[in-house]
Amino acid sequence: MWQQENQRLIISKISEILDATEETYAEEMTAMFDGAKRIFISGAGRSKLVGNFLGMRLMHSGYDVSMVGEIVTPSIKNGDLLIIISGSGETEQLIAFTNKAKSVGAKIVLICSKSKSTIGDMADGVFQIGKNDSYATVKGMPMGTVFELSTLCFLESVVSHLIWEKEIPEEKMRERHANME
């Protein structure tokens, strides 16, 4: 019984946050992806894991994607896009990445839980998941869980949007999927 209650709580909270997220974001983000030469993705902790999900799906969709911090990640340049996933927009390392990207002329996207932040002030696009008051403490969903799960679901819906809009067949995505697993 408790498991079902917890599942309902999580699904309800994520639904509430996604319902409070701007409907135009999928189209805006797709336009930014399409306008970039290459896409770089970064986050810290579990937000980085959410970024890994996004990076894989964008690669499957045909974009040139790199994860910041990997040993084979190339240097970011003018015309590239840096996507930062950070609930607070205040993580020191991510601020440093944003400054570097900005200094070479790359565009910056922040995916966050609050739009006013150090990274948000530097970003070319700020995509706030939910509203500022969406992130009150939720029993059983500690330390950013609400943001991370909501962002993961939101980004999967963005990828679903772009796959649909670009009519990318699953077979094509499967061809791009890792074959040395």
C-alpha positions in Angstrom: 0.0 0.0 0.0 2.7 2.5 0.9 4.5 1.9 -2.4 1.4 2.8 -4.4 0.9 6.0 -2.3 4.6 7.0 -2.9 4.2 6.3 -6.6 1.1 8.5 -6.7 2.8 11.2 -4.8 5.8 11.3 -7.2 3.7 11.1 -10.3 1.3 13.8 -9.0 4.2 16.2 -8.1 5.9 15.7 -11.5 2.6 16.3 -13.3 2.0 19.4 -11.3 5.4 20.8 -12.2 5.1 19.9 -15.9 1.7 21.5 -16.0 3.2 24.7 -14.7 6.0 24.7 -17.3 5.7 26.9 -20.4 4.3 25.0 -23.4 6.5 26.9 -25.9 9.7 25.4 -24.5 9.9 22.4 -26.8 9.8 24.5 -29.9 12.2 27.1 -28.5 14.7 24.4 -27.5 14.4 22.6 -30.8 15.2 25.8 -32.6 18.3 26.3 -30.4 19.5 22.8 -31.0 19.0 23.2 -34.8 20.9 26.5 -34.7 23.9 25.1 -33.1 26.9 23.6 -34.8 27.5 21.3 -31.9 25.8 20.8 -28.5 27.6 20.5 -25.2 25.7 19.4 -22.0 26.7 19.8 -18.4 25.3 19.5 -15.0 26.4 18.4 -11.5 25.4 15.3 -9.6 22.1 13.9 -10.5 21.4 16.8 -12.9 24.4 15.6 -14.9 22.8 12.2 -15.1 19.7 13.9 -16.5 22.0 15.6 -19.0 23.4 12.2 -20.0 19.9 11.1 -20.9 19.4 14.2 -23.0 22.8 13.8 -24.7 22.1 10.2 -25.7 18.6 11.1 -27.1 20.0 14.1 -29.1 22.8 11.9 -30.5 20.2 9.3 -31.5 18.3 12.2 -33.2 21.3 13.1 -35.3 22.8 16.0 -33.4 26.6 16.4 -32.7 26.6 16.1 -28.9 29.4 16.1 -26.3 29.2 15.7 -22.5 31.4 18.3 -20.7 34.1 16.7 -18.6 34.5 13.5 -20.7 38.1 12.8 -21.8 37.2 13.0 -25.5 35.1 16.2 -25.3 36.4 18.8 -27.8 36.8 22.5 -27.1 33.6 24.6 -27.3 33.7 27.3 -30.0 31.6 30.1 -31.5 28.4 28.7 -32.9 28.1 25.9 -30.4 25.5 25.5 -27.7 26.1 24.8 -24.0 23.2 23.3 -22.1 23.5 23.6 -18.4 21.1 21.7 -16.1 21.1 23.2 -12.7 18.2 23.6 -10.3 19.8 26.6 -8.6 21.9 28.1 -11.5 24.5 28.8 -8.9 26.9 25.8 -9.0 30.4 27.2 -9.1 31.8 24.7 -11.6 28.9 25.3 -14.0 29.3 29.0 -13.7 32.9 28.5 -14.8 31.8 26.4 -17.8 29.3 29.1 -18.7 31.9 31.9 -18.5 34.2 29.9 -20.7 31.5 29.1 -23.3 30.4 32.8 -23.3 34.0 34.0 -23.8 34.3 32.0 -27.1 30.9 33.0 -28.4 28.9 29.9 -27.7 25.2 30.2 -26.8 24.1 29.1 -23.4 20.9 27.4 -22.3 20.0 27.0 -18.6 17.4 24.4 -17.6 16.6 25.3 -14.0 14.1 25.5 -11.1 14.4 29.2 -10.8 15.1 31.7 -13.6 17.0 34.3 -11.5 20.5 33.1 -11.0 24.1 33.8 -11.9 24.0 31.3 -14.9 20.5 32.5 -15.8 21.8 36.1 -16.1 24.4 34.9 -18.6 22.2 32.5 -20.6 20.7 33.1 -24.0 17.8 30.9 -23.0 16.4 30.1 -19.6 13.9 27.2 -19.3 12.4 27.1 -15.9 10.8 23.8 -15.1 7.7 24.5 -13.0 7.4 27.8 -11.1 9.4 29.1 -8.2 6.9 27.9 -5.7 6.8 24.3 -7.2 9.8 23.2 -5.2 8.6 23.4 -1.6 9.8 20.4 0.4 8.0 17.2 -0.5 8.1 14.4 2.0 9.8 11.4 0.4 11.4 13.5 -2.4 14.5 15.0 -0.9 17.4 17.1 -2.1 16.4 18.0 -5.6 14.5 14.9 -6.5 11.5 16.9 -7.7 13.6 19.0 -10.0 15.6 16.1 -11.5 12.6 13.8 -12.2 10.6 16.7 -13.6 13.4 17.8 -15.8 14.0 14.3 -17.0 10.4 13.9 -18.0 10.3 17.4 -19.5 13.4 16.7 -21.6 12.1 13.4 -22.8 9.0 15.2 -24.0 11.2 17.8 -25.8 13.0 14.9 -27.6 9.6 13.3 -28.4 8.6 16.7 -29.9 11.6 17.0 -32.1 11.5 13.3 -33.2 7.9 13.9 -34.2 8.5 17.3 -35.9 11.5 16.0 -37.9 9.9 12.7 -38.6 12.9 10.7 -37.4 12.2 7.0 -37.7 13.1 4.8 -34.8 15.1 2.6 -37.2 17.4 5.6 -37.9 17.8 6.3 -34.2 18.6 2.6 -33.6 21.4 2.8 -36.2 23.0 5.6 -34.2 22.7 3.7 -30.9 25.9 2.2 -29.4 26.6 -1.3 -30.7 29.4 -2.1 -28.4 27.5 -2.6 -25.1 
